[in-house]
Amino acid sequence: MAPKKESLYKVAADNRRARYNYEIGESFEAGLMLTGTEVKSLRTGKATIAESYVSVNRDGEVFLVNATIPEYLQANRFNHEPKRPRKLLLHMREIARLEQGSEREGMTIVPLKIYFNDRGRAKVEIALAKGKQLHDKRETEKKRDWSREKGRLMREKG
């Protein structure tokens, strides 16, 4: 049997701050409903999702709110609004799981990254997350520093 190819997807926007501020739980992959100029602008890689969040409305629809996809410069009057809410495409079971986690368990739905999969489709990785306290953030930083120092020591010893 031939070895399976690794999926080479291009990350358009990454929310590195989410892993620091939140304890990440269950993650989901969702499709994005975009216009043509939004897709072209995403391919340049200048989008930001650092201050964005995901919300579930009463109709069972999921939206990515406050994500910035800058205007595409070559699309003069047919451009899009940079901060408009964008609908996410998920299965009903996934939407129910997200809704349950955000309402009953007090968790937040956080976007982790926007990327293009191997078929060229724009996807968003979202996760149910619980906010970290200040002492948890310090503990995470200490662990990261220690692992970095441990790696240096191991390289020095040979």
Rosetta blueprint (number, residue, H / E / L):
1 M L
2 A L
3 P L
4 K L
5 K L
6 E L
7 S L
8 L L
9 Y L
10 K E
11 V E
12 A E
13 A E
14 D E
15 N L
16 R H
17 R H
18 A H
19 R H
20 Y H
21 N H
22 Y E
23 E E
24 I E
25 G E
26 E E
27 S E
28 F E
29 E E
30 A E
31 G E
32 L E
33 M L
34 L L
35 T L
36 G H
37 T H
38 E H
39 V H
40 K H
41 S H
42 L H
43 R H
44 T L
45 G L
46 K L
47 A L
48 T E
49 I L
50 A L
51 E L
52 S L
53 Y E
54 V E
55 S E
56 V E
57 N L
58 R L
59 D L
60 G L
61 E L
62 V E
63 F E
64 L E
65 V E
66 N L
67 A L
68 T E
69 I L
70 P L
71 E L
72 Y L
73 L L
74 Q L
75 A L
76 N L
77 R L
78 F L
79 N L
80 H L
81 E L
82 P L
83 K L
84 R L
85 P L
86 R E
87 K E
88 L E
89 L E
90 L L
91 H L
92 M H
93 R H
94 E H
95 I H
96 A H
97 R H
98 L H
99 E H
100 Q H
101 G H
102 S H
103 E H
104 R L
105 E L
106 G L
107 M L
108 T E
109 I E
110 V E
111 P E
112 L E
113 K E
114 I E
115 Y E
116 F E
117 N L
118 D L
119 R L
120 G L
121 R L
122 A E
123 K E
124 V E
125 E E
126 I E
127 A E
128 L E
129 A E
130 K E
131 G E
132 K L
133 Q L
134 L H
135 H H
136 D H
137 K H
138 R H
139 E H
140 T H
141 E H
142 K H
143 K H
144 R H
145 D H
146 W H
147 S H
148 R H
149 E H
150 K H
151 G H
152 R H
153 L H
154 M H
155 R H
156 E H
157 K H
158 G L
